[in-house]
Amino acid sequence: MRLTRQLIMGLFAVGLYGQTQQAFSQQAPAAAAAQPKSDISVQANLVVVPAVVRDKHSALVATLKQSDFALQVDGKPQTIRYFDHDTDVPLTVGLLIDTSMSQRKVLDDERTASVAFLDKMLAPNRDKAFIVQFAHQVELLQDVTDSRPKLQQALKEVDSEKPSFAQNGGGNGNDNGNDRHDHGRGGGMQGMGTALYDSVFLASDEIVGKLKGRSALILLTDGDDRGSKESLTNAIESAQHANTIVYAIYYKGESFGGGGRGGGFPGGGGRRHGGFPFVAEGEGGQMGGGRGGYHIDGKKVLERMCGETGGRVFEVKGKETVDAIYTQIAEELRAQYRLGFTPTREGASEGYHQITLTLAGAEAMKKNTVQTRDGYYTVAGK
């Protein structure tokens, strides 16, 4: 079953996803617990910092303890209140697949590699996944499930015949000036657009943010956003609030040019105060995708998104096939550490806060490198 962003929001609103939310609802641990359980039941205000450590030969280091890490926020030391390196913690993976015109030639390779990745990565009766495709609108092809047949079927349906739902909710396909959205995702210039930022925002805010355990979003895209209602900053912020890592498998797409909506400036667009995905009149929201013929470096956009959430960008070229990249992502997810801290009053103030995670001791830092999120956003009222 395919759902547009509008319908997904409606389903959550009326509670059709209540059973899933209840099964994965967050629970606060006892404050006095010396060692939190590995099922990562955490306090709502706990900031979780995922980390991967590699030695000087780029081999993953999987033997570190909590005492081996030192954490700072905005240059001030923090107490690590949660530490986990348990690979048995349930994992949820979201595959976000770009089906815009620039990516059509690589979709078959992506389908094949994605099926193999999920087969290898997901432990039976424990790990789950969901499938999203995005072009000028975002569609949930398969909600969170551990069913291999359902996931395989959803991957087969990537870029198949599209449902006739307009993103503006009008249902009649009328052209509404600057907020133009066509039925489905039909080919040709009429259906062009790439709602990259919206797809990350939706997957984080409406799906992953409701779950418990480890999670990762994997983007298969050229990083070129055209027409999102959310900005890049909002998409990153949503992923951080959901404590999820974003990885990107970067394909340098074909350019189709054209006017209309251009790719959004990194960080462009303001935070909207209305409900997802639309801005109520008078709320002062901005389009995340922007307009004009300016060029945006999609790879740099993805590097920012991944860097600020603890993941990284892989480029498909030469021997770096999508299948080989999936293998590397799987290895990182299995070797991942998770550290948590409760922000001080300064660290909880509104704005962006820089995270610095190092290994205790100068010698350890010489021998190893730490890959983690760059920071986190705090918004008033959250």
SVG drawing of the C-alpha trace seen along z (x, -y; Angstrom):
<svg xmlns="http://www.w3.org/2000/svg" viewBox="-11 -36 61 51">
<polyline fill="none" stroke="black" stroke-width="0.4" points="0.0,0.0 1.4,-3.4 0.7,-6.5 1.5,-10.1 2.8,-12.5 -0.6,-13.9 -2.2,-10.5 0.6,-9.3 0.0,-12.4 -3.7,-11.7 -3.3,-8.1 -1.1,-9.0 -3.6,-11.7 -6.5,-9.2 -4.4,-6.6 -4.2,-3.9 -0.5,-3.5 -1.3,-3.4 -0.4,0.3 3.1,-0.3 3.6,-3.4 2.6,-1.6 4.9,1.3 7.9,-1.1 7.0,-3.9 9.8,-5.4 10.0,-4.7 12.0,-6.7 14.5,-4.8 14.9,-5.1 17.2,-8.0 19.3,-6.0 20.1,-3.2 23.8,-2.8 23.8,-1.0 20.9,-1.6 19.5,1.6 20.5,2.2 17.0,1.8 17.7,-1.9 14.7,-3.0 15.8,-6.6 14.6,-9.9 12.9,-12.2 15.6,-14.8 18.5,-12.4 20.6,-13.2 21.9,-10.0 25.2,-10.2 26.0,-7.3 29.7,-6.7 31.9,-4.5 35.6,-4.2 38.3,-3.2 42.0,-2.6 44.8,-4.1 44.3,-1.3 40.6,-2.1 39.6,1.1 36.6,0.8 37.3,0.8 34.7,2.7 36.3,3.2 35.9,-0.2 34.2,-0.9 32.4,-3.9 35.5,-5.1 37.4,-5.3 35.2,-8.2 35.2,-11.9 32.2,-14.1 31.9,-17.8 29.1,-20.1 30.0,-23.6 33.4,-23.0 32.2,-22.0 32.6,-18.4 29.5,-16.3 28.7,-13.2 27.9,-10.2 24.8,-8.7 24.1,-6.0 26.5,-3.7 25.6,-0.8 27.5,1.4 25.0,4.2 24.5,5.3 21.4,7.2 19.5,3.9 16.7,3.9 17.5,2.0 15.1,0.2 16.4,-0.8 14.6,-3.2 15.5,-3.1 14.7,-6.4 14.9,-6.0 15.1,-8.9 13.0,-8.1 13.3,-11.5 14.2,-11.8 18.0,-12.1 18.1,-8.7 16.0,-6.5 19.0,-4.7 20.3,-3.4 17.0,-2.2 17.4,1.5 20.8,1.7 19.4,0.1 16.5,2.6 18.8,5.6 21.4,4.3 18.7,3.2 17.1,6.6 20.5,8.3 21.3,5.7 18.1,6.2 18.4,9.9 21.9,9.7 21.4,6.8 18.0,7.6 18.1,10.2 14.9,12.4 12.3,11.5 14.2,8.5 15.2,5.9 12.7,4.1 12.7,1.8 10.5,-0.5 10.6,-1.7 10.0,-5.3 10.3,-6.6 10.4,-10.3 10.3,-12.4 8.0,-15.5 6.1,-13.9 6.9,-11.4 5.3,-7.9 5.5,-5.3 5.7,-2.0 6.0,0.2 5.6,-0.7 7.9,0.6 7.9,4.4 10.2,7.5 8.5,9.3 11.1,10.0 8.4,10.7 6.6,7.4 9.9,5.5 10.9,7.3 7.5,6.5 7.8,2.9 11.2,2.7 9.7,4.2 7.1,1.4 9.7,-1.3 8.9,-3.7 6.0,-1.6 2.6,-3.0 1.8,-5.9 -1.3,-6.6 -3.5,-9.5 -3.1,-11.7 -2.2,-15.3 0.3,-16.6 -1.7,-19.7 -4.7,-17.6 -7.0,-19.0 -7.4,-15.7 -8.4,-17.4 -5.0,-18.1 -5.7,-21.8 -2.7,-24.1 -2.3,-26.3 0.3,-28.7 3.5,-28.5 2.3,-25.3 1.9,-23.2 1.8,-19.5 0.7,-17.0 -1.1,-13.7 1.1,-10.8 4.7,-11.0 4.2,-10.7 7.1,-11.1 8.1,-14.1 8.8,-17.6 5.3,-18.0 6.1,-15.6 9.6,-16.8 10.7,-17.5 12.8,-15.9 11.4,-16.2 14.6,-15.0 14.4,-17.2 10.7,-16.3 11.5,-12.6 14.1,-12.8 11.8,-15.0 8.8,-12.7 10.8,-9.5 12.4,-11.0 9.4,-12.8 6.5,-10.5 8.1,-7.1 11.6,-6.7 10.8,-9.2 8.0,-7.0 10.2,-3.9 12.6,-2.6 16.1,-1.1 18.8,-1.8 17.8,-3.3 19.3,-4.5 18.1,-6.2 19.8,-5.3 19.3,-7.8 19.9,-6.7 20.0,-10.0 22.1,-12.6 21.3,-15.1 19.5,-17.6 16.4,-18.8 13.8,-20.5 10.6,-21.7 10.6,-20.4 8.4,-22.3 11.0,-21.6 14.5,-23.1 17.7,-21.1 18.1,-22.4 14.6,-21.2 15.3,-17.8 18.6,-17.5 17.0,-18.7 14.2,-16.2 16.7,-13.3 18.6,-14.5 15.5,-14.6 14.7,-11.1 18.3,-10.0 18.8,-8.5 21.8,-8.3 21.6,-9.3 23.8,-7.5 23.8,-8.5 24.6,-6.4 25.4,-9.2 24.8,-8.8 25.8,-11.8 22.5,-12.2 21.8,-13.4 20.9,-17.1 17.5,-17.9 17.9,-21.6 14.7,-23.6 13.4,-26.5 10.7,-26.1 12.0,-25.0 15.7,-24.9 17.5,-22.9 17.2,-24.5 20.1,-26.3 21.6,-24.3 19.9,-25.5 17.5,-27.6 13.8,-27.9 12.5,-28.7 11.0,-26.4 7.3,-26.2 5.0,-26.3 2.1,-24.5 1.5,-20.8 3.4,-18.7 3.4,-19.1 1.6,-22.4 1.8,-25.9 -1.4,-27.4 -2.1,-31.0 -0.3,-33.6 2.3,-31.3 5.2,-32.7 6.5,-29.4 9.0,-29.2 9.6,-26.7 12.6,-24.6 13.4,-24.0 13.5,-27.6 13.3,-28.8 15.6,-29.8 18.3,-28.4 21.1,-28.3 23.2,-25.2 23.5,-23.3 26.2,-20.7 24.2,-17.7 27.1,-15.8 27.9,-18.7 24.3,-18.8 24.5,-15.1 27.8,-15.5 26.2,-18.1 23.1,-16.0 25.2,-12.8 27.9,-14.7 25.4,-16.3 23.7,-13.0 26.7,-10.7 26.6,-9.0 28.6,-9.5 28.4,-9.7 29.4,-6.9 29.8,-7.6 29.0,-5.0 31.9,-4.8 34.3,-2.2 34.6,0.7 32.5,-1.2 29.2,0.4 26.0,-0.1 26.3,3.5 29.8,2.9 28.7,-0.3 25.8,1.5 28.3,3.9 30.3,1.1 27.2,-0.5 26.1,2.8 29.5,3.2 29.4,-0.3 25.9,0.3 27.0,3.5 30.1,1.8 28.2,-1.3 28.5,-2.7 25.7,-4.7 26.4,-7.3 23.8,-9.5 23.9,-12.6 21.4,-15.0 22.1,-18.6 22.8,-21.2 20.7,-24.4 23.1,-25.9 23.1,-22.8 19.3,-22.8 19.0,-26.4 17.4,-27.1 19.8,-26.9 22.6,-24.7 25.1,-23.0 28.3,-21.5 29.3,-17.9 32.9,-16.9 33.4,-13.2 37.0,-12.0 38.8,-9.1 40.3,-9.5 44.1,-10.1 46.2,-11.7 47.7,-8.3 44.3,-6.8 43.3,-9.8 46.5,-9.4 45.7,-5.8 42.0,-6.1 39.4,-8.3 35.8,-8.8 32.9,-9.3 29.9,-10.8 27.3,-13.6 28.6,-17.1 25.9,-18.6 22.2,-18.9 19.5,-21.5 17.3,-22.5 13.9,-24.2 11.8,-26.1 9.0,-24.0 10.7,-20.6"/>
</svg>
